[in-house]
Amino acid sequence: MTTSTRSSSAPTLRQVRPALWRVLREDGTLAGYIEGAEPVRFESVRFEARRLVASTRQVVGLGHFASIDDAMLCFS
């Protein structure tokens, strides 16, 4: 399992399977997910960021990104 931290106040990534990461807030609560997608013909790998809306327990798509770092910016 891989863990990555960008800075002390930034969210943390916790890998749950090869192409799926949980995004955790500084206090350890779940902020959302980032999922990597296989490249489609002539495209690079894409990462989809999804935020957890705690009050409704729904997951809302935030967009597709060219890098996992770009996807992480949605949670900063």
Backbone as CSV, one residue per row, in Angstrom:
resi,resn,N_x,N_y,N_z,CA_x,CA_y,CA_z,C_x,C_y,C_z
1,MET,0.846,-1.178,0.000,0.000,0.000,0.000,0.891,1.240,0.000
2,THR,0.552,2.231,-0.782,1.368,3.430,-0.915,0.679,4.604,-0.238
3,THR,1.450,5.395,0.481,0.932,6.608,1.103,1.799,7.765,0.646
4,SER,1.168,8.888,0.346,1.889,10.055,-0.135,1.324,11.288,0.534
5,THR,2.200,12.195,0.956,1.763,13.449,1.549,2.420,14.592,0.816
6,ARG,1.645,15.609,0.461,2.173,16.748,-0.280,2.722,17.815,0.663
7,SER,2.016,18.173,1.708,2.487,19.101,2.728,1.691,18.829,3.976
8,SER,2.037,19.476,5.095,1.395,19.155,6.364,-0.096,19.458,6.376
9,SER,-0.579,20.432,5.601,-2.006,20.748,5.607,-2.729,20.219,4.377
10,ALA,-2.004,19.592,3.471,-2.614,19.062,2.250,-3.186,17.676,2.515
11,PRO,-4.137,17.272,1.706,-4.678,15.920,1.837,-3.606,14.855,1.595
12,THR,-3.886,13.649,2.066,-2.994,12.508,1.924,-3.648,11.482,1.014
13,LEU,-2.841,10.807,0.209,-3.343,9.727,-0.631,-3.043,8.394,0.028
14,ARG,-4.014,7.487,-0.023,-3.817,6.117,0.445,-4.288,5.186,-0.665
15,GLN,-3.367,4.421,-1.231,-3.719,3.542,-2.338,-4.500,2.346,-1.810
16,VAL,-5.654,2.062,-2.439,-6.477,0.928,-2.015,-6.443,-0.219,-3.019
17,ARG,-6.095,0.065,-4.257,-5.836,-0.944,-5.286,-5.005,-0.269,-6.370
18,PRO,-4.526,-1.010,-7.373,-3.573,-0.420,-8.322,-3.971,0.918,-8.951
19,ALA,-5.231,1.160,-9.215,-5.605,2.414,-9.882,-6.636,3.207,-9.089
20,LEU,-6.674,3.032,-7.751,-7.629,3.761,-6.921,-6.969,4.214,-5.626
21,TRP,-7.138,5.511,-5.323,-6.586,6.094,-4.108,-7.686,6.774,-3.322
22,ARG,-7.649,6.656,-1.997,-8.506,7.447,-1.118,-7.784,8.747,-0.845
23,VAL,-8.538,9.836,-0.806,-7.978,11.135,-0.446,-8.459,11.423,0.978
24,LEU,-7.507,11.562,1.896,-7.824,11.784,3.301,-7.451,13.202,3.712
25,ARG,-8.354,13.830,4.465,-8.057,15.157,5.019,-7.007,15.036,6.110
26,GLU,-6.513,16.163,6.556,-5.486,16.191,7.596,-5.939,15.452,8.862
27,ASP,-7.251,15.523,9.172,-7.760,14.858,10.373,-8.062,13.375,10.148
28,GLY,-7.781,12.860,8.947,-7.965,11.453,8.647,-9.323,11.085,8.067
29,THR,-10.232,12.047,7.945,-11.539,11.751,7.365,-11.436,11.682,5.845
30,LEU,-12.361,10.937,5.257,-12.364,10.725,3.819,-12.874,11.960,3.085
31,ALA,-12.061,12.470,2.143,-12.455,13.624,1.324,-12.989,13.175,-0.025
32,GLY,-12.486,12.049,-0.533,-12.923,11.568,-1.834,-11.978,10.517,-2.373
33,TYR,-12.007,10.375,-3.704,-11.220,9.350,-4.374,-10.586,9.907,-5.637
34,ILE,-9.479,9.294,-6.019,-8.884,9.538,-7.331,-8.703,8.175,-7.974
35,GLU,-9.212,8.061,-9.197,-9.104,6.800,-9.922,-8.346,7.029,-11.212
36,GLY,-7.378,6.180,-11.459,-6.610,6.245,-12.693,-7.284,5.412,-13.760
37,ALA,-7.267,5.891,-14.981,-7.876,5.173,-16.100,-6.792,4.792,-17.088
38,GLU,-6.985,3.662,-17.712,-6.055,3.233,-18.760,-6.095,4.229,-19.908
39,PRO,-4.955,4.444,-20.560,-4.962,5.365,-21.698,-5.864,4.852,-22.819
40,VAL,-6.568,5.761,-23.414,-7.372,5.449,-24.583,-6.507,5.791,-25.784
41,ARG,-6.760,5.194,-26.880,-5.936,5.375,-28.082,-5.480,6.827,-28.262
42,PHE,-4.176,7.024,-28.322,-3.520,8.323,-28.540,-3.739,9.318,-27.404
43,GLU,-4.169,8.870,-26.255,-4.327,9.763,-25.092,-3.438,9.268,-23.966
44,SER,-3.111,10.149,-23.042,-2.311,9.767,-21.889,-3.226,9.212,-20.787
45,VAL,-2.604,8.669,-19.761,-3.367,8.184,-18.611,-4.121,9.356,-18.015
46,ARG,-5.346,9.103,-17.610,-6.168,10.164,-17.024,-6.541,9.764,-15.607
47,PHE,-6.732,10.771,-14.769,-7.121,10.563,-13.385,-8.429,11.289,-13.136
48,GLU,-9.392,10.584,-12.550,-10.678,11.187,-12.232,-10.750,11.448,-10.733
49,ALA,-11.040,12.699,-10.376,-11.207,13.077,-8.968,-12.689,13.087,-8.631
50,ARG,-13.025,12.491,-7.481,-14.407,12.458,-7.013,-14.439,12.823,-5.539
51,ARG,-15.283,13.785,-5.197,-15.395,14.265,-3.810,-16.567,13.579,-3.119
52,LEU,-16.359,13.203,-1.859,-17.422,12.650,-1.036,-18.171,13.800,-0.375
53,VAL,-19.482,13.852,-0.557,-20.328,14.846,0.111,-20.857,14.156,1.371
54,ALA,-20.252,14.468,2.505,-20.517,13.739,3.749,-21.978,13.797,4.179
55,SER,-22.627,14.926,3.991,-24.011,15.063,4.458,-24.968,14.146,3.706
56,THR,-24.634,13.790,2.474,-25.511,12.926,1.677,-24.878,11.580,1.379
57,ARG,-23.591,11.424,1.700,-22.822,10.213,1.424,-22.764,9.893,-0.068
58,GLN,-22.887,10.927,-0.907,-22.768,10.758,-2.350,-21.360,11.125,-2.786
59,VAL,-20.969,10.573,-3.906,-19.676,10.898,-4.508,-19.953,11.692,-5.775
60,VAL,-19.331,12.880,-5.881,-19.561,13.792,-6.995,-18.281,13.908,-7.813
61,GLY,-18.379,13.706,-9.113,-17.221,13.836,-9.997,-16.747,15.275,-10.088
62,LEU,-15.433,15.456,-10.015,-14.841,16.793,-10.099,-14.135,17.036,-11.424
63,GLY,-13.845,15.985,-12.150,-13.204,16.149,-13.443,-12.133,15.119,-13.704
64,HIS,-11.594,15.162,-14.922,-10.515,14.286,-15.357,-9.253,15.119,-15.517
65,PHE,-8.120,14.549,-15.129,-6.862,15.286,-15.104,-5.752,14.452,-15.715
66,ALA,-4.726,15.129,-16.214,-3.601,14.464,-16.855,-2.627,13.862,-15.841
67,SER,-2.635,14.358,-14.602,-1.733,13.817,-13.583,-2.470,13.713,-12.250
68,ILE,-1.948,12.855,-11.407,-2.552,12.685,-10.087,-2.348,13.943,-9.243
69,ASP,-1.254,14.654,-9.474,-1.020,15.918,-8.754,-2.075,16.952,-9.110
70,ASP,-2.436,17.030,-10.393,-3.492,17.958,-10.806,-4.819,17.578,-10.167
71,ALA,-5.107,16.276,-10.104,-6.357,15.816,-9.484,-6.372,16.147,-7.991
72,MET,-5.226,16.071,-7.329,-5.136,16.371,-5.898,-5.466,17.836,-5.601
73,LEU,-5.214,18.736,-6.545,-5.483,20.147,-6.319,-6.963,20.406,-6.032
74,CYS,-7.845,19.535,-6.476,-9.287,19.678,-6.199,-9.599,19.568,-4.719
75,PHE,-8.715,18.923,-3.971,-8.961,18.663,-2.559,-8.193,19.600,-1.634
76,SER,-7.441,20.531,-2.198,-6.644,21.467,-1.385,-7.487,22.601,-0.863
